[in-house]
Amino acid sequence: METKILFSNSAEETTKIAYDMAMDSKPGDIICLSGDLGVGKTVFTKGFAKGLGITEPVVSPTFTIVQVYEDGRMPLYHFDVYRIDDPDEMDEIGYEDCFFGQGVSLVEWAEKIEELLPENCTRVTIKKDPEKGFDYRSIEIRKA
């Protein structure tokens, strides 16, 4: 397993980290995002979408669970599973078609559906450290 830790001091830096990661992504990749509320998961997702060439506005699909963006070099399936109480609910939205399809799946709050995730997911954990500044983030990326 390969792990790297990057540091960001602004939303723009977080966007750039995600953008660069998207440039190396390929169909079937699953990116699992973890971190507290307000830590920047959606900022990361917007940067990732930009790296895929997606031009439409990216919003968190908190109430729809999944938002599909298809105008980039490959589809982006953006999941926000914060409101999932039982992983079986994911079957209703056809998650397998996304996870094992022709695009990249990016899953916010992935720990809520851990048992559905394949072992080869890329794990991204974003953390704040108020002592280092309001906008400071550490971004740990673990690739299987």
ZAMARGU-4260 file (C-alpha; in steps of 0.2 Angstrom, whole numbers, plus 5000, padded with zeros to 4 digits):
<rodrens>
0) 5000/5000/5000 | 5007/5017/4995 | 5003/5032/5007 | 5007/5050/5004 | 5002/5065/5015
5) 5000/5082/5007 | 4997/5099/5015 | 4985/5112/5009 | 4983/5130/5016 | 4968/5135/5005
10) 4954/5129/4995 | 4964/5132/4979 | 4978/5121/4985 | 4965/5107/4990 | 4957/5109/4972
15) 4975/5107/4964 | 4979/5092/4974 | 4962/5084/4968 | 4964/5090/4950 | 4981/5082/4949
20) 4974/5066/4956 | 4960/5066/4943 | 4973/5068/4929 | 4980/5051/4934 | 4963/5042/4937
25) 4956/5028/4926 | 4939/5020/4923 | 4934/5009/4938 | 4944/5019/4951 | 4935/5022/4967
30) 4940/5036/4978 | 4934/5036/4996 | 4934/5052/5005 | 4934/5054/5024 | 4934/5068/5036
35) 4923/5078/5047 | 4909/5090/5042 | 4916/5106/5034 | 4934/5099/5031 | 4933/5101/5012
40) 4927/5085/5004 | 4916/5094/4992 | 4930/5106/4988 | 4941/5091/4984 | 4927/5084/4973
45) 4926/5100/4963 | 4944/5100/4960 | 4943/5081/4955 | 4929/5085/4943 | 4939/5099/4935
50) 4954/5087/4933 | 4942/5076/4923 | 4937/5091/4912 | 4919/5092/4919 | 4913/5110/4917
55) 4896/5109/4925 | 4894/5115/4943 | 4897/5101/4956 | 4886/5101/4971 | 4886/5088/4986
60) 4872/5075/4982 | 4867/5074/5001 | 4849/5071/4997 | 4850/5062/4981 | 4865/5051/4987
65) 4873/5051/4969 | 4876/5064/4956 | 4882/5059/4939 | 4893/5070/4928 | 4896/5065/4911
70) 4904/5079/4901 | 4922/5075/4906 | 4935/5063/4899 | 4925/5050/4908 | 4910/5050/4919
75) 4911/5055/4938 | 4899/5046/4950 | 4899/5057/4965 | 4891/5049/4980 | 4887/5057/4997
80) 4882/5042/5008 | 4881/5053/5024 | 4862/5049/5025 | 4863/5030/5022 | 4858/5020/5037
85) 4860/5003/5030 | 4872/4999/5016 | 4858/4989/5007 | 4851/5005/5002 | 4865/5007/4990
90) 4857/4993/4980 | 4842/5004/4976 | 4853/5017/4968 | 4863/5004/4957 | 4880/5008/4965
95) 4888/4993/4957 | 4885/5000/4939 | 4895/5015/4945 | 4908/5007/4955 | 4912/4994/4941
100) 4908/5005/4926 | 4917/5016/4914 | 4920/5031/4926 | 4927/5036/4942 | 4917/5034/4958
105) 4920/5047/4972 | 4912/5043/4989 | 4910/5055/5003 | 4908/5047/5020 | 4914/5030/5013
110) 4916/5023/5030 | 4897/5021/5031 | 4897/5008/5017 | 4914/5000/5021 | 4907/4982/5017
115) 4903/4987/4999 | 4920/4994/4995 | 4932/4984/4985 | 4950/4982/4993 | 4958/4992/4979
120) 4950/5008/4983 | 4960/5024/4985 | 4957/5031/5003 | 4958/5050/5005 | 4957/5057/5023
125) 4956/5076/5025 | 4959/5083/5042 | 4960/5101/5050 | 4972/5107/5062 | 4966/5124/5069
130) 4983/5127/5077 | 4991/5128/5060 | 4978/5140/5053 | 4959/5140/5048 | 4962/5134/5031
135) 4976/5121/5034 | 4972/5103/5029 | 4982/5088/5029 | 4977/5076/5015 | 4982/5058/5017
140) 4981/5047/5001 | 4982/5029/5003 | 4982/5018/4987 | 4980/4999/4988
</rodrens>
